[in-house]
Amino acid sequence: MYRTTLPNGLEILVIPNPTVDIVSTRFFFKSGSRQEPKPGVAHLLSALLTKGTEQYSSMELAHKVESIGAMLGADSNPDYTIVFTKSLSEDFPELLDLTAQLLYEATFPEEQLELERKNTLQSIRSQQERPFTVAYNQFRTALYGDHPYAYSDLGTEESVNSITREDLVTFYKTYFRPDNAVFVVVGPVEPKQVVALAEKLLSHWSAPETPIIVRSLLKELIAHPVTLREVQPTQQSTVLVGYEAVAIASPDFPVLKLIGTYLGSGLSSRLFTELREKRGLAYEVSAFFPTRVDTSHFVTYIGTAPENAATCEEGLQSETQRLCDLLLSDEELRVAKNKLIGQHALGKQTNSQIAQLVGTYEAIGVGADFDKTYIQAVEAVTREAIQSVAQSTFRNPIISLVGPEEVAKMDN
């Protein structure tokens, strides 16, 4: 991997891979929804970013990209915003020229904002009909308060209705700056030629003098068990049991990722085997642990019939408690490690996947080499470490219940 930094502060990572004639790139901006002034700003910005520049309209830009059979888009995440491309190597210079215009000449047309606002509101309303989404949003609000981590990336109906074009332009000018960006290129490229092209197209892209303000968690997180209930007239109920969890930089991060794999990854996972296969309680059941720069969360959840909700809540908590009380067997630990390491390897087969993984680690502060040290840390996890991290994590659960009235009143 070749690494350099341009005078304007833009960090460049180049990974030559001549096996396939596809160049994949990512511009990572180290600011996502956790920096937005209103929930949904980062999402709308990424949706509108490709809808026009000072030189090209939305249709003209789309035509230019499609005429070379390339891909150009943007997306947002709680901890970063990305602009991504994919093209044949011969078209890479032309595509990078178009991409550069998005980085400092995007126009955010008002009519496109109104269209994307309608699409976003429709998506939010659709999500509100799903018991899991309601339960998850309820959990995050309880854990994070008014911090952006509490909200869906889409925002809320109220916030999305209040977002103006000026909000998007302000966020864009504040955070889309070279000294807040990482440019990752993976494909059949020569690193020095990539740097020379970047210098030609991006050297005049300058960073403003104002410093970047990073919003941190100001709220003291919940230190005692909490149960939340929401009535929804559905045939299926969702029982979600979640906990405060560590950020990516914590030494406990790979241990908790391994626990998440053991409990909730696939048809052979502990939760699926015990609660669905053996006891027939679940329509769906899993666990997940999002990667976050700041305080994350560990969630177990189950979709079940309303009459089984209380039993399912007990079942989810008993499985996490089991990890606190008993050591995994050597076989259980080996299978979990093999599964996690295998899934990690499968997630970096293409140039796009490699660019995404390496850029993510660099953008969120643990460094591009984290990919190697992370797997080494997973391989070194012991049964005792699993138990210790489980004991420190699976305390003070936030229980979020969504379903018919009898479920919402459960244990009241």
C-alpha positions, 0 to 999 in steps of 0.5 A: 500500500502506497501512502502520501499526503498532498500539500492541501492535506488530502491523504491518499492511499493506493493499493495496486491490484492488477488482477482485474481491469477495474479501478475502484475509489473512495473519498472518505470524509471523516464527518457523517451524521454524528456532525449534522446539525439536524438528523438527516442532513448527511443523508440528503447531502449524499443523495443530492451530491451527484445531482449537479455541479457548476459545469453539469446538470444532473442529467448531463453528469449522469450521461457522462458517467453512463457513457463510459460504463462507470459508477459514481455515487455517494453515501453517508454513515454515522461516522463518515460520508463517502463518494465512490467510483468504479470504472475501467482503468482507461476511464479512471482519469475522466471519472476522477475529473468528474468526481473532483467537481462533486467535491468542491462544485456541487450545487444541490438544486432546490428542485432536486432537494424537494424530490429527495425530501419526499423520497426520504419521508416516504422511506421514514414512514415505511420504516415506522411500519416495521416493528424491528425499526420502531424497537431499534429507534426506541432503544437508541433514543434511550441510550444516546439521548439527543446525540445523532447516534440516536437517530436513523441515518434518514432522520425524522419526519420533523427534521427532514421537513425542516432541512433547507438547501442552506443546511446542506451547503453549510455542512458541505462547505464545513466538512467537504475539505481536503484536510478532512478526507482520505482518497483510496484507490484500488486497481491496476494503477501505478501509485505515482501516476495516481498521485500526479493525477490527483495533484493535477485535479485536486491541488487547487481544492483548499481547506478553509482556515476554520477548524473542524468541530467534532461532536462528542457524546455529551450525555451520560449513558444509562447506568441501570436497566430500562424497559420501553414499550410501544403499541403497534397493531401487528401480528408479530412482536419484536423483543430487543435487548441492547447494551452500551458497548465499546468503540472501535479503538477499544481492545475489547472490540475484536472480542465483542465482534467475536461474541456477536458472531457466536450469538447471532451470525447465520443459521448455526449461531447460538441464538438461532439454534436455541430459540428458533430451531430447538424452541420454535420461538422466532420468526427471526433472531440475531445479534449485532454490534455496529462499528462506531468511533464513539460509544457503540451498542450491542443488540440481541433481538427476536421477532416472535408471536405476541404470546411468546414475547415474555419467553423470548425476552427471558431467552435473549437475556439467558443467552448473554448471561450464559456467556457471563457465567460459563466459559465457551468450549474450545469447539465453540470458540474455534467455530466462532473464530473460523466464521468471523475470519472467513466472513472478513475475508469474503468481505474483501474480494473485490477492489470496491470491497478493499477500498471500502474496508481500508478507507473505513479504518483510516477514516475512523481513526484506527488506521488502514493497517487495522485490518491485519491487527484486527484479525490477529487480535481475533485469533488471540481471543481466549475463552476467558476474554470472552467471559470477561468482556461479556461480564463488562458489557451485558449489564444494565440492559435496555429492553425495547418491546413493540407489538400489540397492546398485551405485549406493551403491557407485559410485566406492567 
